[in-house]
Amino acid sequence: MEKSKQARKQRKALYNAPTHVKGKTVSSHLSAELTKDVGRRSVRVVKGDTVKIVRGDAAILGLEGKVTEVKTETGRIIIEGVTVKKADAKMESRSVHASNCVVTKLELKDQWRKDKLQKKEASS
């Protein structure tokens, strides 16, 4: 896939990218403590990770919760407790872009992910 400086071409490449490439775009930085422990700066967000919102709307800024859903098509995540009030007074979950969050606790039930993080830790 060729890179371009034009924003419209970058967006088009992302929208038309295959699933395995879109999945990689759903990643967030690790907190300072996790960065020291794991030895890497960012990680792909998965269901079960605990994240803190560090950028964006003042109404949700600073909120922390578990990830309940990851949307690879849009690069957004649904976080437990982050809701928006609809016109009919119903509360609905609000999606947040993964780049606006910091992972504070990793979900390590997946053995492959655990091994991958330890491998990176051992090499650094």
Secondary structure, 3 states (H helix, E strand, C coil): CCCCCCHHHHHHHHHCCCHHHHHHCCEEEECHHHHHHHCCCEEECCCCCEEEECCCCCCCCCCEEEEEEEECCCCEEEEEEEEEECCCCCEEEEEEEHHHEEEEECCCCCHHHHHHHHHHHHHC
